[in-house]
Amino acid sequence: MNREELLNQLLVMTFNEIMDAENRALITGAFKEISINDVHIIDAVGIAEPRNMSTVAKKMSVTVGTLTTAINNLVKKGYVSRIRSAEDKRVVLLSLTEKGRKVYRRHAAYHRKMVQTVMEGLNGEEMDVLARALEKIRGYFQEV
């Protein structure tokens, strides 16, 4: 296998394995009714101040229409609530319910553990090289 084939295989396998591991770790027990995409929307809504639909859609790199469908499901399932802006009643703000905040915290903890585990196996120079490589990979995917 040449270098290009190896890198392709490693990128594809790593992406798939991260998504699979995240799914197994997060979509369990009380949270079986949501998808990993729902978890990422919950993450984009966040636990800080309420966010408008456009902000969340931009963070997710989706249209407001696409986000609306997903938010409707999350509202029905009790993870997200919609509130009208006090300043402008036309603006819908999204915030997490307690159930949504639990998912958010669980997702954040999963990512902290993932990063810590990766860092444990690397020295400082290796972490710097990995970070630069990941930045380049991310840059490519932002452009396509």
N, CA and C atoms as a LAMMPS dump frame, in Angstrom:
ITEM: TIMESTEP
0
ITEM: NUMBER OF ATOMS
432
ITEM: BOX BOUNDS ff ff ff
-5.0000000000000000e+02 5.0000000000000000e+02
-5.0000000000000000e+02 5.0000000000000000e+02
-5.0000000000000000e+02 5.0000000000000000e+02
ITEM: ATOMS id mol type element x y z
1 1 1 N 0.857 -1.179 0
2 1 2 C 0 0 0
3 1 3 C 0.898 1.235 0
4 2 1 N 0.624 2.151 -0.914
5 2 2 C 1.449 3.356 -0.954
6 2 3 C 0.99 4.363 0.107
7 3 1 N 1.753 5.426 0.26
8 3 2 C 1.497 6.423 1.304
9 3 3 C 0.112 7.061 1.153
10 4 1 N -0.275 7.396 -0.088
11 4 2 C -1.578 8.016 -0.331
12 4 3 C -2.72 7.081 0.068
13 5 1 N -2.615 5.818 -0.313
14 5 2 C -3.642 4.827 0.055
15 5 3 C -3.709 4.649 1.572
16 6 1 N -2.542 4.628 2.204
17 6 2 C -2.502 4.482 3.663
18 6 3 C -3.175 5.665 4.354
19 7 1 N -2.83 6.886 3.912
20 7 2 C -3.44 8.078 4.522
21 7 3 C -4.948 8.098 4.301
22 8 1 N -5.392 7.745 3.091
23 8 2 C -6.826 7.69 2.824
24 8 3 C -7.498 6.694 3.76
25 9 1 N -6.925 5.506 3.863
26 9 2 C -7.503 4.476 4.728
27 9 3 C -7.535 4.939 6.184
28 10 1 N -6.456 5.563 6.651
29 10 2 C -6.41 6.031 8.035
30 10 3 C -7.424 7.142 8.294
31 11 1 N -7.56 8.076 7.359
32 11 2 C -8.541 9.154 7.532
33 11 3 C -9.965 8.604 7.59
34 12 1 N -10.308 7.753 6.651
35 12 2 C -11.661 7.193 6.601
36 12 3 C -11.942 6.355 7.84
37 13 1 N -11.001 5.483 8.183
38 13 2 C -11.203 4.613 9.347
39 13 3 C -11.294 5.431 10.636
40 14 1 N -10.435 6.442 10.781
41 14 2 C -10.452 7.265 11.99
42 14 3 C -11.777 8.005 12.124
43 15 1 N -12.24 8.621 11.034
44 15 2 C -13.522 9.325 11.069
45 15 3 C -14.642 8.372 11.47
46 16 1 N -14.719 7.234 10.806
47 16 2 C -15.783 6.267 11.101
48 16 3 C -15.704 5.747 12.528
49 17 1 N -14.502 5.475 13.002
50 17 2 C -14.343 4.948 14.355
51 17 3 C -14.674 5.992 15.418
52 18 1 N -14.327 7.249 15.163
53 18 2 C -14.691 8.312 16.108
54 18 3 C -16.207 8.439 16.183
55 19 1 N -16.866 8.468 15.025
56 19 2 C -18.328 8.592 15.017
57 19 3 C -18.989 7.393 15.686
58 20 1 N -18.495 6.192 15.419
59 20 2 C -19.057 4.985 16.015
60 20 3 C -18.851 4.978 17.532
61 21 1 N -17.652 5.314 17.977
62 21 2 C -17.363 5.333 19.417
63 21 3 C -18.208 6.392 20.121
64 22 1 N -18.343 7.554 19.503
65 22 2 C -19.153 8.627 20.082
66 22 3 C -20.611 8.178 20.184
67 23 1 N -21.096 7.54 19.151
68 23 2 C -22.467 7.035 19.14
69 23 3 C -22.683 6.017 20.26
70 24 1 N -21.766 5.063 20.393
71 24 2 C -21.887 4.041 21.445
72 24 3 C -21.822 4.643 22.839
73 25 1 N -20.99 5.666 23.012
74 25 2 C -20.803 6.274 24.323
75 25 3 C -21.965 7.178 24.734
76 26 1 N -22.605 7.811 23.769
77 26 2 C -23.591 8.84 24.1
78 26 3 C -25.036 8.419 23.901
79 27 1 N -25.299 7.579 22.914
80 27 2 C -26.689 7.222 22.588
81 27 3 C -27.03 5.927 23.325
82 28 1 N -27.205 6.069 24.629
83 28 2 C -27.5 4.924 25.49
84 28 3 C -28.541 5.324 26.522
85 29 1 N -29.094 4.334 27.179
86 29 2 C -30.002 4.57 28.296
87 29 3 C -31.097 5.563 27.976
88 30 1 N -31.145 6.612 28.775
89 30 2 C -32.194 7.623 28.644
90 30 3 C -32.105 8.407 27.338
91 31 1 N -30.971 8.319 26.656
92 31 2 C -30.773 9.12 25.452
93 31 3 C -30.844 8.307 24.165
94 32 1 N -31.443 7.126 24.205
95 32 2 C -31.547 6.281 23.01
96 32 3 C -32.455 6.881 21.941
97 33 1 N -33.288 7.833 22.316
98 33 2 C -34.256 8.391 21.375
99 33 3 C -33.671 9.468 20.465
100 34 1 N -32.405 9.834 20.693
101 34 2 C -31.794 10.865 19.854
102 34 3 C -30.63 10.27 19.063
103 35 1 N -30.223 11.007 18.034
104 35 2 C -29.114 10.574 17.188
105 35 3 C -27.864 11.359 17.548
106 36 1 N -26.74 10.925 17.008
107 36 2 C -25.501 11.657 17.238
108 36 3 C -25.588 13.044 16.601
109 37 1 N -26.325 13.187 15.509
110 37 2 C -26.547 14.501 14.915
111 37 3 C -27.329 15.391 15.89
112 38 1 N -28.317 14.811 16.57
113 38 2 C -29.056 15.57 17.59
114 38 3 C -28.116 16.051 18.694
115 39 1 N -27.197 15.185 19.1
116 39 2 C -26.225 15.546 20.147
117 39 3 C -25.386 16.729 19.682
118 40 1 N -24.985 16.732 18.424
119 40 2 C -24.179 17.836 17.917
120 40 3 C -24.994 19.131 17.808
121 41 1 N -26.282 19.019 17.538
122 41 2 C -27.143 20.209 17.55
123 41 3 C -27.269 20.729 18.976
124 42 1 N -27.467 19.834 19.927
125 42 2 C -27.533 20.228 21.342
126 42 3 C -26.236 20.938 21.733
127 43 1 N -25.11 20.415 21.277
128 43 2 C -23.824 21.035 21.55
129 43 3 C -23.754 22.438 20.945
130 44 1 N -24.272 22.603 19.74
131 44 2 C -24.25 23.908 19.07
132 44 3 C -25.161 24.915 19.775
133 45 1 N -26.281 24.454 20.325
134 45 2 C -27.158 25.351 21.087
135 45 3 C -26.419 25.818 22.335
136 46 1 N -25.743 24.897 22.994
137 46 2 C -24.902 25.24 24.144
138 46 3 C -25.676 25.528 25.416
139 47 1 N -24.918 25.745 26.473
140 47 2 C -25.544 25.98 27.776
141 47 3 C -25.397 27.422 28.248
142 48 1 N -24.79 28.258 27.434
143 48 2 C -24.666 29.672 27.793
144 48 3 C -26.006 30.362 27.534
145 49 1 N -25.97 31.588 27.084
146 49 2 C -27.212 32.31 26.812
147 49 3 C -27.924 31.704 25.602
148 50 1 N -29.242 31.895 25.506
149 50 2 C -29.99 31.367 24.358
150 50 3 C -29.422 31.88 23.041
151 51 1 N -29.52 31.047 22.003
152 51 2 C -28.998 31.401 20.68
153 51 3 C -30.113 31.403 19.661
154 52 1 N -29.981 32.273 18.67
155 52 2 C -30.996 32.288 17.616
156 52 3 C -30.716 31.173 16.611
157 53 1 N -31.714 30.874 15.804
158 53 2 C -31.623 29.782 14.841
159 53 3 C -30.468 29.991 13.856
160 54 1 N -30.277 31.209 13.394
161 54 2 C -29.224 31.481 12.411
162 54 3 C -27.842 31.173 12.976
163 55 1 N -27.609 31.524 14.217
164 55 2 C -26.313 31.274 14.853
165 55 3 C -26.043 29.782 14.955
166 56 1 N -27.05 29.026 15.382
167 56 2 C -26.889 27.573 15.522
168 56 3 C -26.725 26.936 14.148
169 57 1 N -27.51 27.363 13.17
170 57 2 C -27.411 26.815 11.816
171 57 3 C -26.013 27.063 11.246
172 58 1 N -25.479 28.268 11.445
173 58 2 C -24.143 28.585 10.947
174 58 3 C -23.1 27.702 11.619
175 59 1 N -23.219 27.509 12.922
176 59 2 C -22.269 26.665 13.65
177 59 3 C -22.318 25.215 13.153
178 60 1 N -23.501 24.773 12.75
179 60 2 C -23.685 23.405 12.26
180 60 3 C -23.425 23.287 10.753
181 61 1 N -23.231 24.403 10.083
182 61 2 C -23.05 24.44 8.628
183 61 3 C -24.245 23.841 7.895
184 62 1 N -25.453 24.222 8.348
185 62 2 C -26.689 23.793 7.699
186 62 3 C -27.572 25.016 7.488
187 63 1 N -28.628 24.849 6.693
188 63 2 C -29.573 25.945 6.5
189 63 3 C -30.502 26.038 7.71
190 64 1 N -31.117 27.192 7.869
191 64 2 C -32.084 27.37 8.958
192 64 3 C -33.251 26.399 8.766
193 65 1 N -33.639 26.155 7.519
194 65 2 C -34.728 25.209 7.245
195 65 3 C -34.4 23.806 7.702
196 66 1 N -33.188 23.361 7.409
197 66 2 C -32.758 22.032 7.846
198 66 3 C -32.723 21.96 9.368
199 67 1 N -32.198 23.001 9.988
200 67 2 C -32.122 23.037 11.452
201 67 3 C -33.512 23.03 12.069
202 68 1 N -34.461 23.729 11.464
203 68 2 C -35.82 23.802 12.001
204 68 3 C -36.425 22.421 12.172
205 69 1 N -36.244 21.568 11.193
206 69 2 C -36.774 20.204 11.27
207 69 3 C -36.179 19.46 12.462
208 70 1 N -34.866 19.551 12.622
209 70 2 C -34.202 18.864 13.728
210 70 3 C -34.612 19.458 15.072
211 71 1 N -34.725 20.778 15.137
212 71 2 C -35.117 21.429 16.392
213 71 3 C -36.543 21.04 16.771
214 72 1 N -37.431 20.949 15.781
215 72 2 C -38.806 20.516 16.076
216 72 3 C -38.801 19.178 16.809
217 73 1 N -37.98 18.239 16.342
218 73 2 C -37.884 16.928 16.99
219 73 3 C -37.308 17.033 18.388
220 74 1 N -36.274 17.86 18.561
221 74 2 C -35.654 17.997 19.877
222 74 3 C -36.584 18.694 20.871
223 75 1 N -37.413 19.605 20.378
224 75 2 C -38.408 20.254 21.25
225 75 3 C -39.441 19.213 21.695
226 76 1 N -39.944 18.416 20.733
227 76 2 C -40.922 17.368 21.061
228 76 3 C -40.382 16.374 22.079
229 77 1 N -39.102 16.056 21.98
230 77 2 C -38.481 15.069 22.868
231 77 3 C -38.028 15.681 24.196
232 78 1 N -38.139 16.995 24.312
233 78 2 C -37.845 17.642 25.585
234 78 3 C -36.396 18.035 25.825
235 79 1 N -35.602 18.177 24.769
236 79 2 C -34.195 18.535 24.917
237 79 3 C -33.922 20.019 24.707
238 80 1 N -34.762 20.664 23.897
239 80 2 C -34.566 22.072 23.536
240 80 3 C -35.877 22.804 23.749
241 81 1 N -35.768 24.074 24.146
242 81 2 C -36.976 24.906 24.222
243 81 3 C -36.772 26.136 23.342
244 82 1 N -37.884 26.627 22.845
245 82 2 C -37.885 27.856 22.034
246 82 3 C -38.485 28.967 22.883
247 83 1 N -37.851 30.125 22.816
248 83 2 C -38.397 31.299 23.485
249 83 3 C -38.285 32.487 22.533
250 84 1 N -39.191 33.42 22.667
251 84 2 C -39.152 34.631 21.844
252 84 3 C -38.22 35.644 22.496
253 85 1 N -37.479 36.341 21.683
254 85 2 C -36.584 37.377 22.173
255 85 3 C -37.402 38.495 22.812
256 86 1 N -36.939 38.982 23.947
257 86 2 C -37.618 40.094 24.615
258 86 3 C -37.472 41.373 23.8
259 87 1 N -36.347 41.515 23.079
260 87 2 C -36.098 42.727 22.299
261 87 3 C -36.837 42.727 20.967
262 88 1 N -36.963 41.556 20.361
263 88 2 C -37.587 41.45 19.042
264 88 3 C -38.399 40.161 18.998
265 89 1 N -39.699 40.286 19.101
266 89 2 C -40.586 39.112 19.188
267 89 3 C -40.543 38.229 17.948
268 90 1 N -39.991 38.736 16.853
269 90 2 C -39.875 37.916 15.64
270 90 3 C -38.744 36.892 15.747
271 91 1 N -37.809 37.138 16.657
272 91 2 C -36.623 36.288 16.797
273 91 3 C -36.913 35.143 17.764
274 92 1 N -36.647 33.926 17.303
275 92 2 C -36.803 32.732 18.137
276 92 3 C -35.433 32.357 18.68
277 93 1 N -35.361 32.212 19.981
278 93 2 C -34.118 31.811 20.634
279 93 3 C -34.231 30.373 21.117
280 94 1 N -33.136 29.666 21.047
281 94 2 C -33.089 28.276 21.472
282 94 3 C -32.293 28.165 22.759
283 95 1 N -32.78 27.344 23.663
284 95 2 C -32.023 27.031 24.868
285 95 3 C -32.268 25.569 25.217
286 96 1 N -31.379 25.022 26.008
287 96 2 C -31.494 23.621 26.396
288 96 3 C -32.333 23.482 27.648
289 97 1 N -33.136 22.448 27.679
290 97 2 C -33.854 22.076 28.886
291 97 3 C -32.86 21.358 29.801
292 98 1 N -33.269 20.982 30.987
293 98 2 C -32.382 20.22 31.877
294 98 3 C -31.945 18.922 31.204
295 99 1 N -32.868 18.268 30.518
296 99 2 C -32.548 17.036 29.792
297 99 3 C -31.499 17.31 28.715
298 100 1 N -31.624 18.419 28.01
299 100 2 C -30.645 18.806 26.996
300 100 3 C -29.299 19.14 27.604
301 101 1 N -29.301 19.798 28.776
302 101 2 C -28.044 20.126 29.453
303 101 3 C -27.312 18.863 29.902
304 102 1 N -28.055 17.827 30.27
305 102 2 C -27.417 16.553 30.639
306 102 3 C -26.684 15.953 29.446
307 103 1 N -27.329 15.984 28.289
308 103 2 C -26.688 15.476 27.063
309 103 3 C -25.455 16.321 26.746
310 104 1 N -25.599 17.638 26.856
311 104 2 C -24.48 18.55 26.577
312 104 3 C -23.282 18.208 27.464
313 105 1 N -23.52 18.051 28.756
314 105 2 C -22.43 17.751 29.699
315 105 3 C -21.807 16.384 29.419
316 106 1 N -22.641 15.416 29.081
317 106 2 C -22.141 14.076 28.769
318 106 3 C -21.262 14.108 27.514
319 107 1 N -21.687 14.853 26.507
320 107 2 C -20.927 15 25.265
321 107 3 C -19.591 15.7 25.537
322 108 1 N -19.624 16.775 26.319
323 108 2 C -18.391 17.507 26.645
324 108 3 C -17.419 16.605 27.407
325 109 1 N -17.935 15.82 28.339
326 109 2 C -17.077 14.908 29.108
327 109 3 C -16.458 13.853 28.198
328 110 1 N -17.239 13.35 27.253
329 110 2 C -16.728 12.362 26.301
330 110 3 C -15.55 12.944 25.514
331 111 1 N -15.712 14.169 25.029
332 111 2 C -14.652 14.795 24.242
333 111 3 C -13.42 15.096 25.096
334 112 1 N -13.622 15.539 26.342
335 112 2 C -12.478 15.771 27.228
336 112 3 C -11.681 14.489 27.419
337 113 1 N -12.395 13.384 27.674
338 113 2 C -11.722 12.098 27.879
339 113 3 C -10.999 11.651 26.616
340 114 1 N -11.625 11.841 25.465
341 114 2 C -11.01 11.454 24.194
342 114 3 C -9.688 12.208 23.996
343 115 1 N -9.702 13.511 24.213
344 115 2 C -8.51 14.328 24.017
345 115 3 C -7.434 13.959 25.042
346 116 1 N -7.834 13.784 26.29
347 116 2 C -6.86 13.407 27.315
348 116 3 C -6.205 12.071 26.994
349 117 1 N -6.985 11.116 26.515
350 117 2 C -6.454 9.798 26.173
351 117 3 C -5.455 9.898 25.031
352 118 1 N -5.775 10.694 24.007
353 118 2 C -4.851 10.879 22.896
354 118 3 C -3.568 11.551 23.394
355 119 1 N -3.708 12.557 24.231
356 119 2 C -2.539 13.296 24.72
357 119 3 C -1.631 12.43 25.59
358 120 1 N -2.191 11.497 26.33
359 120 2 C -1.386 10.641 27.209
360 120 3 C -0.353 9.835 26.426
361 121 1 N -0.683 9.488 25.198
362 121 2 C 0.222 8.667 24.41
363 121 3 C 1.236 9.444 23.597
364 122 1 N 1.242 10.771 23.718
365 122 2 C 2.127 11.604 22.898
366 122 3 C 3 12.498 23.764
367 123 1 N 4.218 12.75 23.284
368 123 2 C 5.041 13.744 23.961
369 123 3 C 4.699 15.118 23.378
370 124 1 N 5.298 16.164 23.895
371 124 2 C 4.977 17.526 23.468
372 124 3 C 5.173 17.768 21.989
373 125 1 N 6.294 17.295 21.448
374 125 2 C 6.568 17.487 20.024
375 125 3 C 5.544 16.745 19.163
376 126 1 N 5.192 15.532 19.564
377 126 2 C 4.204 14.755 18.809
378 126 3 C 2.835 15.434 18.842
379 127 1 N 2.484 16.026 19.991
380 127 2 C 1.207 16.751 20.077
381 127 3 C 1.201 17.947 19.137
382 128 1 N 2.333 18.655 19.064
383 128 2 C 2.424 19.806 18.161
384 128 3 C 2.281 19.376 16.704
385 129 1 N 2.934 18.278 16.335
386 129 2 C 2.855 17.769 14.961
387 129 3 C 1.423 17.338 14.65
388 130 1 N 0.804 16.62 15.587
389 130 2 C -0.58 16.18 15.386
390 130 3 C -1.506 17.381 15.232
391 131 1 N -1.337 18.389 16.079
392 131 2 C -2.19 19.584 16.001
393 131 3 C -2.038 20.278 14.654
394 132 1 N -0.793 20.426 14.175
395 132 2 C -0.574 21.073 12.87
396 132 3 C -1.194 20.249 11.746
397 133 1 N -1.041 18.929 11.812
398 133 2 C -1.614 18.063 10.774
399 133 3 C -3.136 18.16 10.784
400 134 1 N -3.737 18.143 11.958
401 134 2 C -5.197 18.238 12.05
402 134 3 C -5.692 19.597 11.566
403 135 1 N -4.939 20.655 11.834
404 135 2 C -5.315 21.972 11.329
405 135 3 C -5.321 21.991 9.801
406 136 1 N -4.333 21.351 9.185
407 136 2 C -4.281 21.282 7.721
408 136 3 C -5.435 20.455 7.166
409 137 1 N -5.734 19.349 7.818
410 137 2 C -6.852 18.504 7.383
411 137 3 C -8.155 19.287 7.502
412 138 1 N -8.331 19.959 8.625
413 138 2 C -9.543 20.75 8.838
414 138 3 C -9.653 21.858 7.79
415 139 1 N -8.54 22.492 7.478
416 139 2 C -8.536 23.543 6.463
417 139 3 C -9.016 23.026 5.119
418 140 1 N -8.585 21.825 4.756
419 140 2 C -9.045 21.232 3.506
420 140 3 C -10.57 21.054 3.514
421 141 1 N -11.09 20.517 4.607
422 141 2 C -12.53 20.236 4.654
423 141 3 C -13.36 21.51 4.746
424 142 1 N -12.795 22.575 5.241
425 142 2 C -13.513 23.854 5.256
426 142 3 C -13.64 24.435 3.852
427 143 1 N -12.682 24.096 2.997
428 143 2 C -12.685 24.635 1.636
429 143 3 C -13.575 23.855 0.676
430 144 1 N -13.809 22.575 0.947
431 144 2 C -14.607 21.76 0.013
432 144 3 C -16.079 21.866 0.287
